[in-house]
Amino acid sequence: MLLFLLFISLFIVTACSWALWKSWQDRLQDISIQARNQSLSLSRQAQDTFLQVSIALDEIARQREALFSRPASYSGSRGILAGLSVPLPQLAGLFVYDKAGNCLATSRGSVDPQMNNADREYFIWHRDHANPGVHIGHVVNSRSTDERVIPVSLRLNDADGNFNGVALGTVKVSFFRQFYGWYEQMPGDLLALMNTDGLLLYARPFPDSVINRSLSSSPLFTTLLSQSRIGSATWKSRLDGKERLFGYARLERYPLVVAVGYETRAIRHGWWMSNITAISVNVFTWLLVLLFGFQILRQLRANRLSQQALMRSQDELKRLNGTLSDLAMLDGLTGLGNRRQFDFYLEKSLNGAMTPVSLIMFDVDYFKRYNDAYGHIAGDRCLQAVAAVLKHLPLRSTDRVTRYGGEEFAIILPGTEARDAEKVAFRALEAIRRAALPHEASELPEKIVTLSAGIGASVPGGTPDALKLAADEALYTAKKSGRNCIAGMQGICLL
Ligand SMILES: Nc1nc2c(ncn2[C@@H]2O[C@H](COP(=O)(O)OP(=O)(O)OP(=O)(O)O)[C@@H](O)[C@H]2O)c(=O)[nH]1
């Protein structure tokens, strides 16, 4: 039962642990897929955002000669640049700078003659790099609107391929703030747009003060991006030190990367809350099984104890029964077998006997007189003395001495012929005589207790009654013949 309980407990604990572990792994996998998909869709949105600006910049580059010769027609609210920026809500403005960094044209009204952006990172980059591609710089505060913008720029060359200026589109950080704001977030969730050098362009739900922070020490930039453009992994965020399960996707066209992170503590909490009922039910079931098991165990133990007690009392009862039946077969005065034992043993000895069974019946002579002379108590002692003498006769183990009743005794001799029974009777009478128990009231000259004996022997198929009758008649003969003698099949033998 204990082994069974142990097995059941082990089974329940193992099965539940496995189910919980599996459900946790499934939850992690679901969230990792969700994070990867979301980062992929955000990367697509970012790519489209910058691609649209890039197309506008390409258009400016295509028209650069006209622009440099007639910059006024490009500027202003009705200028060509304004026309290009109208369908692009992400744009803060379009600008064109000459090779000295002076503003030639802008989509935002009139040109400020003082405005010079030669010190800007993107301007210096294009001046120093002949790279014809679009450059996305770090977040700056717009000098025209003072809003935070991401500069997207393109180098403009003259006919000889020399640096001749820069076309700039500024993408509003607020555009991403608004777009990312549409996503429903749980506390601890994170959305971030970064360049591939690890510079943060925007992160939700963090304040703008984190913009331009370098996250290059994050595993995303040290290992993961070099292994795969899209993926998911768990790491500690460099922004707030919280561990998150991240999905990330690098843009195909631009050196930008988007990451979506879910705080693992919140995931664990959510998973725990949705499994708490199942866990409680399992623990409760387990406790119930244990309770029932121990109850049954206790019952079994009690049953075993009561069975043992029952067996002990049965043994005791058997022993007492044995004692009782022994007592029922014994004569209380003399300790010899009683009349019941006599009948039982005689029947048993005759039953199917192949050899003769002899029976000697003894009767104490003149015992009434003894009682009268010495009293009944002395009479009892006399009977006890006679019994003791008969008990100590040298007999075979199959012979049985009993008190037949009153002052009569009997010896049953299985497998004994009458002739041999006479010898036994002779020894018995001799032994009594030798005991010389005084009997002053006896009519016999010796004045001691004497016995008369009658011997009967069974014939094949003889019954107990027939044998008793034969012995009894012989005893009667012995009495008639003067007592202190033996009467049997072969006549009377006087001592
Ligand atoms: N003290 C005592 N006397 C007993 C007991 N059983 C029988 N008696 C007595 O034994 C006597 C037997 O007497 P009787 O049958 O007349 O025979 P008897 O006096 O021995 O004479 P015979 O047998 O003819 O020699 C009776 O007085 C019984 O009361 C016993 O257990 N104790």
The ligand as an SDF file (V2000), in Angstrom:
LIG
                    3D

 32 34  0  0  0  0  0  0  0  0999 V2000
  -17.1580  -41.9040   50.4840 N   0  0  0  0  0  0  0  0  0  0  0  0
  -17.6780  -42.2020   49.3050 C   0  0  0  0  0  0  0  0  0  0  0  0
  -18.5700  -43.2450   49.2630 N   0  0  0  0  0  0  0  0  0  0  0  0
  -19.1070  -43.5900   48.0860 C   0  0  0  0  0  0  0  0  0  0  0  0
  -18.7810  -42.9470   46.9000 C   0  0  0  0  0  0  0  0  0  0  0  0
  -19.4490  -43.5440   45.8630 N   0  0  0  0  0  0  0  0  0  0  0  0
  -20.2080  -44.5210   46.3950 C   0  0  0  0  0  0  0  0  0  0  0  0
  -20.0040  -44.5890   47.7580 N   0  0  0  0  0  0  0  0  0  0  0  0
  -20.5440  -45.4580   48.7020 C   0  0  0  0  0  0  0  0  0  0  0  0
  -20.1310  -46.7730   48.4250 O   0  0  0  0  0  0  0  0  0  0  0  0
  -21.0850  -47.6500   49.0010 C   0  0  0  0  0  0  0  0  0  0  0  0
  -21.3300  -48.8370   48.1460 C   0  0  0  0  0  0  0  0  0  0  0  0
  -22.0580  -49.7380   48.8660 O   0  0  0  0  0  0  0  0  0  0  0  0
  -22.6930  -51.0110   48.3070 P   0  0  0  0  0  0  0  0  0  0  0  0
  -23.0570  -50.8790   46.8490 O   0  0  0  0  0  0  0  0  0  0  0  0
  -23.8030  -51.4650   49.1740 O   0  0  0  0  0  0  0  0  0  0  0  0
  -21.5550  -52.1080   48.3470 O   0  0  0  0  0  0  0  0  0  0  0  0
  -20.5670  -52.4740   49.5070 P   0  0  0  0  0  0  0  0  0  0  0  0
  -20.9360  -51.8820   50.7810 O   0  0  0  0  0  0  0  0  0  0  0  0
  -19.1540  -52.1520   49.0370 O   0  0  0  0  0  0  0  0  0  0  0  0
  -20.6750  -54.0130   49.5250 O   0  0  0  0  0  0  0  0  0  0  0  0
  -20.1400  -54.9920   48.4660 P   0  0  0  0  0  0  0  0  0  0  0  0
  -19.9620  -54.2590   47.2260 O   0  0  0  0  0  0  0  0  0  0  0  0
  -21.1830  -56.0430   48.3950 O   0  0  0  0  0  0  0  0  0  0  0  0
  -18.8620  -55.4700   49.0620 O   0  0  0  0  0  0  0  0  0  0  0  0
  -22.3420  -46.8040   49.2300 C   0  0  0  0  0  0  0  0  0  0  0  0
  -22.5620  -46.6440   50.6390 O   0  0  0  0  0  0  0  0  0  0  0  0
  -22.0350  -45.4670   48.6110 C   0  0  0  0  0  0  0  0  0  0  0  0
  -22.6040  -44.4080   49.3700 O   0  0  0  0  0  0  0  0  0  0  0  0
  -17.8440  -41.8400   46.9780 C   0  0  0  0  0  0  0  0  0  0  0  0
  -17.5000  -41.2010   46.0280 O   0  0  0  0  0  0  0  0  0  0  0  0
  -17.3630  -41.5660   48.2160 N   0  0  0  0  0  0  0  0  0  0  0  0
  1  2  1  0
  2  3  2  0
  2 32  1  0
  3  4  1  0
  4  5  2  0
  4  8  1  0
  5  6  1  0
  5 30  1  0
  6  7  2  0
  7  8  1  0
  8  9  1  0
  9 10  1  0
  9 28  1  0
 10 11  1  0
 11 12  1  0
 11 26  1  0
 12 13  1  0
 13 14  1  0
 14 15  2  0
 14 16  1  0
 14 17  1  0
 17 18  1  0
 18 19  2  0
 18 20  1  0
 18 21  1  0
 21 22  1  0
 22 23  2  0
 22 24  1  0
 22 25  1  0
 26 27  1  0
 26 28  1  0
 28 29  1  0
 30 31  2  0
 30 32  1  0
M  END
$$$$
